[in-house]
Protein backbone atom coordinates (compact mmCIF):
# COMPACT_ATOMS: atom_id res chain seq x y z
CA UNK A 1 0.00 0.00 0.00
CA UNK A 2 2.81 2.45 0.85
CA UNK A 3 4.61 1.70 -2.44
CA UNK A 4 1.36 2.30 -4.34
CA UNK A 5 0.83 5.63 -2.58
CA UNK A 6 4.36 6.79 -3.35
CA UNK A 7 4.02 5.64 -6.96
CA UNK A 8 0.79 7.64 -7.31
CA UNK A 9 2.51 10.67 -5.79
CA UNK A 10 5.50 10.37 -8.14
CA UNK A 11 3.15 10.11 -11.11
CA UNK A 12 1.08 13.12 -10.04
CA UNK A 13 4.20 15.20 -9.39
CA UNK A 14 5.56 14.23 -12.79
CA UNK A 15 2.37 15.31 -14.54
CA UNK A 16 2.24 18.54 -12.52
CA UNK A 17 5.67 19.48 -13.82
CA UNK A 18 3.85 20.76 -16.90
CA UNK A 19 2.43 23.52 -14.66
CA UNK A 20 5.90 24.98 -13.97
CA UNK A 21 5.32 27.98 -16.31
CA UNK A 22 2.04 28.73 -14.53
CA UNK A 23 3.66 28.52 -11.09
CA UNK A 24 6.44 30.81 -12.32
CA UNK A 25 3.90 33.31 -13.67
CA UNK A 26 1.90 33.22 -10.44
CA UNK A 27 5.02 33.73 -8.32
CA UNK A 28 6.14 36.74 -10.37
CA UNK A 29 2.64 38.26 -10.30
CA UNK A 30 2.37 37.67 -6.56
CA UNK A 31 5.76 39.36 -6.00
CA UNK A 32 4.45 42.43 -7.81
CA UNK A 33 1.15 42.47 -5.88
CA UNK A 34 2.61 41.84 -2.44
CA UNK A 35 5.66 44.01 -3.07
CA UNK A 36 3.40 46.96 -3.83
CA UNK A 37 1.27 46.56 -0.70
CA UNK A 38 -1.44 44.23 -2.00
CA UNK A 39 -2.59 41.09 -0.24
CA UNK A 40 -3.28 37.44 -0.83
CA UNK A 41 -6.46 35.80 0.40
CA UNK A 42 -6.62 32.00 0.53
CA UNK A 43 -9.44 29.61 1.24
CA UNK A 44 -10.28 25.94 1.29
CA UNK A 45 -12.01 23.32 3.41
CA UNK A 46 -10.45 20.55 5.51
CA UNK A 47 -7.01 19.60 4.18
CA UNK A 48 -7.27 22.38 1.60
CA UNK A 49 -7.78 24.85 4.46
CA UNK A 50 -4.55 23.56 5.97
CA UNK A 51 -2.76 24.11 2.64
CA UNK A 52 -4.25 27.63 2.39
CA UNK A 53 -2.99 28.42 5.87
CA UNK A 54 0.40 26.92 5.03
CA UNK A 55 0.66 29.33 2.09
CA UNK A 56 -0.30 32.38 4.15
CA UNK A 57 2.07 31.32 6.92
CA UNK A 58 4.96 31.23 4.44
CA UNK A 59 4.08 34.75 3.26
CA UNK A 60 3.54 36.40 6.63
CA UNK A 61 6.52 34.56 8.09
CA UNK A 62 9.22 33.41 5.72
CA UNK A 63 9.79 30.60 3.28
CA UNK A 64 13.52 29.86 3.43
CA UNK A 65 15.21 33.12 4.31
CA UNK A 66 14.26 36.27 6.15
CA UNK A 67 12.41 38.94 4.21
CA UNK A 68 9.67 41.47 4.89
CA UNK A 69 6.31 40.01 5.92
CA UNK A 70 3.47 40.20 3.43
CA UNK A 71 -0.27 40.61 3.91
CA UNK A 72 -1.81 37.16 3.51
CA UNK A 73 -5.01 35.91 5.12
CA UNK A 74 -6.31 32.35 5.39
CA UNK A 75 -10.03 33.07 5.43
CA UNK A 76 -11.02 30.03 7.49
CA UNK A 77 -8.66 30.99 10.33
CA UNK A 78 -10.90 33.73 11.78
CA UNK A 79 -13.20 31.38 13.64
CA UNK A 80 -15.36 34.08 15.24
CA UNK A 81 -16.13 35.77 11.91
CA UNK A 82 -16.52 32.40 10.20
CA UNK A 83 -18.99 30.97 12.67
CA UNK A 84 -20.98 34.22 12.70
CA UNK A 85 -21.12 34.28 8.89
CA UNK A 86 -22.23 30.65 8.69
CA UNK A 87 -24.85 31.24 11.39
CA UNK A 88 -26.23 34.45 9.85
CA UNK A 89 -25.74 33.89 6.11
CA UNK A 90 -25.15 30.17 5.55
CA UNK A 91 -22.09 28.10 4.75
CA UNK A 92 -22.00 29.16 1.10
CA UNK A 93 -21.17 32.73 2.21
CA UNK A 94 -18.33 31.71 4.57
CA UNK A 95 -15.50 32.89 2.32
CA UNK A 96 -17.39 35.18 -0.07
CA UNK A 97 -18.36 37.59 2.69
CA UNK A 98 -14.77 37.75 3.87
CA UNK A 99 -13.59 38.45 0.32
CA UNK A 100 -16.05 41.35 0.23
CA UNK A 101 -14.55 42.66 3.48
CA UNK A 102 -10.84 42.13 2.83
CA UNK A 103 -10.36 41.94 -0.95
CA UNK A 104 -9.28 44.93 -2.98
CA UNK A 105 -8.77 45.29 -6.71
CA UNK A 106 -5.42 43.80 -7.75
CA UNK A 107 -5.24 41.51 -4.68
CA UNK A 108 -5.05 37.78 -5.29
CA UNK A 109 -7.41 35.03 -4.13
CA UNK A 110 -6.16 31.46 -4.14
CA UNK A 111 -8.95 28.90 -3.80
CA UNK A 112 -7.98 25.33 -2.99
CA UNK A 113 -10.31 22.38 -3.46
CA UNK A 114 -9.31 18.80 -4.18
CA UNK A 115 -12.61 18.18 -5.93
CA UNK A 116 -12.93 21.66 -7.39
CA UNK A 117 -16.57 21.55 -6.31
CA UNK A 118 -16.53 23.29 -2.92
CA UNK A 119 -19.45 25.70 -3.19
CA UNK A 120 -18.11 28.16 -0.63
CA UNK A 121 -14.73 28.36 -2.42
CA UNK A 122 -16.45 28.81 -5.80
CA UNK A 123 -18.63 31.58 -4.33
CA UNK A 124 -15.52 33.33 -2.99
CA UNK A 125 -13.87 33.15 -6.43
CA UNK A 126 -16.94 34.64 -8.11
CA UNK A 127 -17.06 37.54 -5.63
CA UNK A 128 -13.32 38.08 -5.96
CA UNK A 129 -13.55 38.37 -9.75
CA UNK A 130 -16.46 40.82 -9.40
CA UNK A 131 -14.29 42.94 -7.08
CA UNK A 132 -11.30 42.96 -9.42
CA UNK A 133 -9.09 40.44 -7.66
CA UNK A 134 -6.97 37.97 -9.58
CA UNK A 135 -8.32 34.47 -8.92
CA UNK A 136 -6.31 31.27 -8.99
CA UNK A 137 -7.47 27.74 -8.27
CA UNK A 138 -5.54 24.72 -7.09
CA UNK A 139 -7.74 21.70 -7.64
CA UNK A 140 -7.89 18.03 -8.44
CA UNK A 141 -8.76 16.72 -11.91
CA UNK A 142 -10.53 18.81 -14.54
CA UNK A 143 -13.18 19.70 -15.41
CA UNK A 144 -14.46 21.27 -12.22
CA UNK A 145 -16.49 24.36 -11.26
CA UNK A 146 -13.72 26.14 -9.34
CA UNK A 147 -11.25 26.04 -12.22
CA UNK A 148 -14.02 27.28 -14.49
CA UNK A 149 -14.71 30.42 -12.43
CA UNK A 150 -11.08 31.42 -11.81
CA UNK A 151 -8.67 33.38 -13.98
CA UNK A 152 -6.19 30.50 -13.91
CA UNK A 153 -5.94 27.04 -12.39
CA UNK A 154 -3.51 24.26 -11.67
CA UNK A 155 -5.37 20.97 -11.69
CA UNK A 156 -3.61 17.96 -10.21
CA UNK A 157 -4.40 14.71 -11.98
CA UNK A 158 -4.26 12.18 -9.16
CA UNK A 159 -6.30 9.19 -8.03
CA UNK A 160 -6.81 10.27 -4.40
CA UNK A 161 -7.55 13.33 -2.32
CA UNK A 162 -4.39 12.74 -0.26
CA UNK A 163 -2.19 12.79 -3.34
CA UNK A 164 -3.82 15.98 -4.64
CA UNK A 165 -3.19 17.66 -1.28
CA UNK A 166 0.44 16.52 -1.21
CA UNK A 167 1.02 17.96 -4.67
CA UNK A 168 -0.72 21.19 -3.66
CA UNK A 169 1.87 21.54 -0.89
CA UNK A 170 4.67 21.14 -3.44
CA UNK A 171 3.02 23.84 -5.57
CA UNK A 172 2.78 26.15 -2.54
CA UNK A 173 6.49 25.74 -1.89
CA UNK A 174 7.40 26.25 -5.55
CA UNK A 175 5.24 29.39 -5.64
CA UNK A 176 7.03 30.76 -2.56
CA UNK A 177 10.43 29.96 -4.10
CA UNK A 178 9.57 31.92 -7.25
CA UNK A 179 8.20 34.81 -5.19
CA UNK A 180 11.39 35.03 -3.12
CA UNK A 181 13.61 34.72 -6.18
CA UNK A 182 11.68 37.49 -7.95
CA UNK A 183 12.02 39.73 -4.91
CA UNK A 184 15.76 39.07 -4.75
CA UNK A 185 15.64 37.17 -1.45
CA UNK A 186 18.92 35.24 -1.19
CA UNK A 187 18.58 31.54 -2.03
Buried (B, 14 or more C-beta within 10 A) or exposed (E): EEEEBEEBBEBBBEBBEEBEEBBBBBBBBBBBBBEEEBBBBBBBBBBBBBBBBBBBBBBBEBBEEEBEEBBBBBBBBBEEBBEEBBEEEEBBBBBBBBBBEBBEEBBBBBBBBBBBEBBBBBBBBBBBBEBEBBBBBBBBBEEBBBBBBBBEBBBBBBBBBBBBBBBBBBBBBBBBBBBBBBBEBEE
